[in-house]
Amino acid sequence: MPLQRPRHLLSCAVLGAALLLSACGFQLRGTATEDIPLQELRLSVQDEYGQIHRALRESLINHGVRVTDSARYHLQLQEADSRRSLGNASRGGPIERELRSELTYVISNRDGRLLLGPETLTAQRSYGADRNNVTGNTEEEQLLRNEMHQELIRQLVLRLSHVSPAVLEAREQALDGSGQPAPTR
């Protein structure tokens, strides 16, 4: 029985700490439960088979958004990845590299009229690249790219959680009142 008391105290301490952290608003990164007010969206991405498209589509569905080609609003994404060296090392040592990913999005209506955006979201990371370990560098870069893409998706979902159909309808009405013709495609 003497072993049960320390376990019980430890359990109470962990439970107490969790309650305190939740009371102050602490939340683990990536566990936000933002609701997206839009019921459905049409989604267009440059690479329909790429990681961003798959992950964003899954995230939208998990947030209750129906992804369909017949949706009233169209979310269009353009992604760009870049890499640059931050410095050269002497004698074949590590070189620091910077990775940058950008995701530009716009929301338009069925007529192709721009309602929101363009807005560009960015994520960047740096790492030490070893000239003697090409495989390790490639793997590390891929892991960092995946992490950055997930961050961009989180940023986009957060932005979409603040876009309501009423806001988009108001923008459509403002465009209709301005006499601007719908762009031709």
FENNOR-V457287 format. One line per field, one symbol per residue. burial: + if it has 9 or more other ideal C-beta (glycine too) atoms within 8 Angstrom, else -. A space follows every 50 residues. Layout:
BEGIN
burial=???
END
This chain:
BEGIN
burial=---------------------------------+-+-+-++++-+----+ -++++++-+++-+-+-+---+-+++++-+-+-------+-----++++++ +++++++++--+++++--+-+++++-+-+++-----+--++--+++++++ +++++++++++-+-+--+--++--+----------
END
